[in-house]
Amino acid sequence: MKQVHLTKGLLEFGAAPEREGLPVALIFPFAGGGGHSMNEWVVEFAPAWRTVVVQYPGRGRRQAEPFARSLRELAYAAVRDLLSLGMSAPLLIGHSMGALIAHCTATELQRHGASPQLLLASAGHPPHRGVPLSDVPLSVDLTDAELIETLDARGGIHPQVRQERALLDLFLPQLRADLGLVREHLRRGNSAAVSCPLLAMGARGDEVSPPAELPHWSALTTGEFTQRTWEGGHFYFQHGLDGLAGEVGDMLQKHG
C-alpha cells in the first residue's frame, strides 16, 4: 500500500490525490510499535478513510531522534501536525499505549476547538485507574529474556523481530522507553473527559487490559459510550477487524 510521510511524525497509507477529501483516521501504535505495526487497522479503514499512522521518535525514519519524554508530548506533537495540515476533527484510534495517547490527543484537540469525531480506545488501560498491578511488562526489573518471554506469550513480538538479533536489539530499547512512559502516565493519572463519542474495545482473553476494564472508559466521555469485546488476546486485531470500519461509520452517521 502506497505511503507518504506527511511530516516526520505522520505516515499516510493509501495516499492518493483523490483521497484528500476523505475523513482522517489517525492511528496510534502500541508500546514498541512503529508506523507499520498497525497494518490491520490501516487495511480495515483505508477504503473510506485517509489512514494516517503516528510514527513515534526513535524508530523508522525517526530512528536518530531521542525517545519522547511523555505520552502527552506525543499527543501534543500529533495535534500540532494535524492542525498544520488542516486535518481537524479526525477519527482517533489507539491500541494499548496508543489508546492513552489518542485520549490525550482528543482532549488537546478539544482545547483547540477541533473535537475529534470519535475516540476508539483499543485494549487500553483506563488512564484514570492507576497502574494495573497485573501488568508485568511495566516493571523496570525484567531482564531482556523475561521481557521477551512475557511478550511472546501475548503475541507482542513480530516473528521476524524475534528471530533476528539485530532487530531485537533495536526493538527492546524502544519498548522499554515506551513502557516507562506508560507507567509514568498511569501513575500520574488522567481523568480529562472528551465530548465526542467513545468506543472502548478489548478481547476476552486479554490479560494486559482485561475486558472488565472496558466500562471504566465511560467516565472519560460526556458523549455516547459504546464497548465491544472481541475474541483473542491483547493483540486480537492481528486476526482481523472485519466490519469494524462499517460499524464506526454507522455510529458517526447516527450522530451526524
C-alpha positions in Angstrom: 0.0 0.0 0.0 1.4 3.4 -1.0 2.7 5.5 1.8 3.7 9.1 2.2 5.4 10.9 5.1 3.2 13.9 5.7 5.5 15.1 8.5 8.3 13.4 10.5 5.6 12.1 12.8 2.7 11.3 10.5 2.8 8.5 7.9 -0.1 8.2 5.5 -1.1 4.9 3.9 -3.1 4.6 0.7 -2.1 8.1 -0.2 -3.5 9.4 -3.4 -4.9 12.8 -4.6 -8.5 11.5 -4.7 -8.3 10.5 -1.0 -7.6 14.0 0.2 -11.3 14.7 0.6 -11.9 11.7 2.8 -12.2 11.9 6.6 -9.0 11.2 8.5 -8.4 8.2 10.7 -5.3 8.9 12.9 -3.9 5.7 14.3 -1.6 5.4 17.4 0.6 2.2 17.7 1.2 0.2 20.9 4.3 0.2 23.0 7.3 -0.7 20.9 5.3 -0.3 17.7 6.1 1.8 14.7 4.4 3.2 11.6 4.0 -0.3 10.1 2.8 -2.1 13.2 -0.9 -1.2 12.7 -1.4 -2.6 9.2 -4.6 -4.4 10.1 -6.2 -1.2 11.1 -5.0 0.6 8.0 -6.4 -2.2 5.8 -9.7 -2.1 7.6 -10.2 1.7 7.4 -8.3 2.6 4.3 -11.2 2.2 1.8 -13.3 5.0 3.3 -10.7 7.0 5.3 -7.4 8.7 4.9 -5.4 6.4 7.2 -2.6 8.2 8.9 -0.3 6.4 11.4 1.7 8.2 14.0 5.5 7.4 13.8 7.0 7.8 17.3 10.5 9.2 17.6 13.3 6.7 18.0 12.1 4.3 15.3 11.8 4.0 11.5 12.7 7.2 9.7 12.9 8.8 13.2 15.5 6.3 14.5 18.1 9.0 15.2 15.7 11.1 17.3 15.6 10.8 21.1 12.6 9.0 22.6 9.7 11.1 23.8 9.7 12.2 27.4 6.0 11.7 28.0 2.9 10.4 26.3 1.5 13.9 26.4 4.5 15.1 24.4 3.5 12.6 21.6 -0.1 13.8 21.8 0.8 17.4 21.5 3.0 16.7 18.5 0.2 14.9 16.8 -2.2 17.7 17.4 0.4 20.3 16.1 0.9 18.2 12.9 -2.8 17.6 12.3 -3.8 21.3 12.7 -0.8 22.4 10.5 -2.1 20.1 7.8 -5.7 21.2 8.1 -6.8 17.7 9.3 -9.1 18.8 12.1 -11.9 16.5 13.6 -10.3 13.1 12.8 -11.3 9.7 14.0 -8.7 8.8 16.7 -7.7 5.1 17.0 -5.2 3.8 19.6 -4.2 0.4 20.7 -2.8 -0.2 24.2 -0.3 2.6 24.8 -1.8 4.2 21.7 -5.2 4.4 23.4 -3.7 6.5 26.1 -2.1 8.9 23.6 -5.3 9.0 21.5 -7.2 10.1 24.6 -4.6 12.8 25.3 -4.8 13.9 21.7 -8.6 14.1 21.8 -8.6 16.4 24.9 -5.9 18.6 23.3 -7.8 18.9 20.1 -10.9 19.9 22.1 -8.8 22.7 23.7 -8.1 23.9 20.2 -11.8 23.8 19.2 -11.3 20.8 16.9 -13.0 18.0 18.7 -12.5 14.6 17.1 -15.4 12.7 15.5 -14.8 9.6 17.7 -12.2 8.2 20.1 -11.6 4.4 19.7 -9.7 3.1 22.6 -8.5 -0.5 22.0 -7.0 -2.7 24.7 -6.0 0.3 26.7 -6.0 0.6 30.5 -8.3 3.5 31.5 -5.8 6.3 32.4 -7.7 7.4 35.5 -7.5 3.9 37.1 -3.8 4.0 38.1 -1.1 1.5 37.3 -2.5 -2.1 36.9 -0.8 -4.4 39.3 -1.0 -7.3 36.9 0.8 -5.6 34.1 4.2 -7.3 34.4 5.9 -5.7 31.4 5.6 -2.3 33.2 8.2 -3.5 35.7 11.6 -2.0 35.2 13.2 -5.0 36.8 12.6 -7.5 34.0 15.6 -8.8 32.1 15.6 -8.8 28.3 14.9 -12.6 28.4 12.0 -12.2 30.8 10.5 -9.3 28.8 10.8 -11.3 25.6 9.2 -14.3 27.2 6.3 -12.3 28.5 5.7 -10.6 25.2 6.0 -13.8 23.3 3.2 -15.3 25.4 1.0 -12.3 24.4 1.9 -12.3 20.7 3.6 -8.9 21.1 6.8 -9.5 19.1 6.7 -9.9 15.3 8.3 -13.3 14.3 10.9 -11.5 12.1 12.0 -9.3 15.0 12.1 -12.3 17.4 14.4 -14.3 15.0 16.9 -11.5 14.1 19.1 -10.3 17.0 19.8 -7.0 15.2 16.1 -6.2 15.0 15.6 -7.3 18.6 18.4 -5.0 19.7 16.6 -2.1 18.1 13.2 -3.1 19.4 13.9 -3.7 23.1 15.1 -0.2 23.9 12.1 1.3 22.1 9.8 -1.0 24.0 11.4 -0.2 27.4 11.2 3.5 26.7 7.5 3.3 25.8 6.7 1.1 28.8 8.4 3.6 31.1 6.2 6.4 29.6 3.1 4.3 30.1 3.9 3.6 33.7 4.5 7.2 34.5 1.3 8.3 32.6 -0.8 5.9 34.6 0.9 6.8 37.8 0.0 10.4 37.3 -3.5 9.6 36.0 -5.6 11.4 33.5 -9.3 11.9 34.1 -10.0 14.5 31.5 -13.2 13.8 29.6 -13.8 14.1 25.9 -17.1 15.3 24.4 -17.0 13.1 21.4 -18.4 9.5 21.3 -16.0 6.9 22.8 -15.8 3.3 21.7 -13.8 1.1 24.0 -12.7 -2.3 22.7 -10.9 -5.3 24.1 -10.6 -9.1 24.0 -12.0 -11.7 26.2 -8.6 -13.3 26.7 -6.6 -10.1 27.2 -4.5 -10.4 30.4 -3.0 -6.9 30.0 -6.2 -4.9 29.7 -9.0 -7.3 30.8 -12.5 -6.7 29.4 -13.7 -5.9 32.9 -11.8 -2.6 32.5 -13.8 -1.5 29.4 -16.8 0.0 31.2 -14.4 2.4 33.1 -13.7 4.2 29.9 -17.2 5.6 30.1 -16.1 8.1 32.8 -13.9 9.7 30.2 -16.6 11.0 27.8 -19.6 13.2 28.1 -20.8 11.9 24.8 -22.1 8.4 23.9 -20.2 5.5 25.2 -20.1 2.1 23.5 -18.0 -1.0 24.2 -17.2 -4.1 22.1 -15.5 -7.3 23.1 -13.6 -9.5 20.6 -12.2 -13.0 20.8 -8.5 -13.4 21.3 -5.8 -11.8 23.5 -4.1 -8.4 23.8 -3.2 -8.3 20.1 -6.6 -9.6 18.9 -6.7 -7.3 15.9 -3.9 -9.3 14.3 -6.6 -11.8 13.4 -8.7 -9.3 11.5 -11.1 -6.4 12.2 -13.8 -7.5 9.7 -16.6 -5.0 9.5 -15.3 -2.6 12.2 -14.9 0.4 9.8 -18.6 0.0 8.7 -19.7 -0.1 12.3 -17.8 3.1 13.1 -19.2 4.7 10.0 -22.7 3.9 11.2 -22.0 5.3 14.6 -20.8 8.6 13.2 -23.7 8.8 10.8 -26.1 8.3 13.6 -24.6 11.2 15.5 -24.5 13.2 12.3 
